[in-house]
Every structure is written in C-alpha cells, then in structure tokens.
Amino acid sequence: MVSKTKQTRAQRITLILFILVFLLPAGVGFAIKLYEFMTVANGATSEGTFMLVPVLNYFIVFMGMLCMLAWAATNGMFRDIEKPKFDMLQREKELDERDGKPWNDETLFN
C-alpha cells in the first residue's frame, strides 16, 4: 500500500514555478491558436481554410482521449500506480511455475 506523504514547501514552489513557466504560456498559446481557428472557421479570413478538416479531426480525437482520461481518473485507475507492475510480476510467476520453471523473487530486482 502506498502511503500518502505531506507535500513539502520546496515541492509546492516547484509546482507553482512549473505552472508559471510551462503551463501558463502553453495555455495562452493554445487559446490564441483556438481563436485563430475559430476566425478561419467563421469565414472571417480565407487564409488557412485548408487546415479546417485535419484540425477538426485532431480535435475530435483529443476530445475522445480527454473523455477516456476523465473516465480512468473517476474509476480510480490512478490511485495505485504500482499495482499493475506487481500484478504483471505475479502473473509471470504463476505462468513460470505452471511451466515448471524455478522462480526466485530476488532475481527480479538485480
């Protein structure tokens, strides 16, 4: 079981700096590009009309991925990120033992 650790001040500062340096400019850039896309889609300008269909396809795929991410997060798939690793090792151990191969837990981590 994974224990919850208290977030230190340095971790909070690092997170805030990461948001300010990377995520905020990326969000602003995305908003500007979305505005430009909407201007082209509304017919205000004829430049870039060739890109409407590919961008819409990418947007639809992105929305599908976002829905899958939300579904995974609400179903608790990110609560214990170490569990799949141990499940895979357990299955491998069971398959090896079924085939008569010796299994040694110490050899996994060397």
Secondary structure, DSSP 8 states (H G I E B T S, - for coil): --------HHHHHHHHHHIIIIIHHHHHHHHHHHHHHHHHHTTS--TTGGGHHHHHHHHHHHHHHHHHHHHHHHTTTTS-TTHHHHHHHHHHHHHHHHTT----GGGGG-
